[in-house]
Amino acid sequence: MAVAASPAPAAAPDTPGAASGLTPVHRLGEQILGAVAEIGSLAEFSGLTFSWMARRRPRWSVLVPNFYAIGVQSVPVVAITGTFIGMVLAVQAHSQFNAMGMASRLGSVINISLVKELGPVLAATMLAGRVGSSMAAELGTMRVTEQIDALSALGTNPINYLVVPRFLACVLLIPLLTLMADFMGVIGGAVVSTQLLKVDSFYYWYHSRQYVGGLDLLAGVFKSYFFGSAIALISCHRGFHSKAGAEGVGKAATEAFVFSFIAILFTDFVIGIVWNAAYYAIWPDTAGLL
């Protein structure tokens, strides 16, 4: 009896999309849905963190090491960064101001830029790079080695024990780091301007005092609370949802810094708009002064 010939195999697809059955539109939709799912997961994670923070106060034995690691050990890098930013601003802005005959007003531009924008943003960026990546890698390693699952098995809530202390340390200490960056930047800019660039020190500080007020300093400190919250929540979330293996932990640490930096810039933009709108609503006569 004759055996029926088997059908010829189908031709291999020419494109990767055809191999997986997905068109570029499908892949784009998949990425969008994945991003929405990640945002929802971060929102749920943040809600659990806030609920545990209100429900139970962390022990000092857990808080103090986090305060030291996040706050005290970040002081040198924040101070050095702030100092050099003030010095660079002085060097770059002096030639333009000197050409317009306004070199004596250099202090106002340097100091208000540091206090309102560069100080808070750079302090938060340094914190995200030094602390955020470390938190994500540490928690990611605990996830991979099943230490987080062991805490749950022993009756300890991992978010209350691991996330809440880190969140409080970031939120409570980043304003102090911001003030440190502001102070060192002001000193660095003043030294370069008055000693190297020969700007008159009296007029340098006089114009700084005229244009930089307490409200400007408050604006920078106010932003830092949101920056610290974003860094802590994003970094801990990335660590808790780390993939297995060394590659997964490294990816979690990288994503923690990148996403935190994007959140810092976006938050800075939104708060800047809201702050200016509120300021002009309260003092409408100063709309052309800021």
Helices and strands as residue ranges (DSSP letters): H 16-20, H 24-55, H 60-70, G 72-74, H 75-99, G 103-105, H 106-113, I 114-118, H 119-127, I 128-132, H 133-144, H 147-153, H 158-158, I 159-163, H 164-191, I 192-196, H 201-211, H 214-240, H 245-282, G 284-286
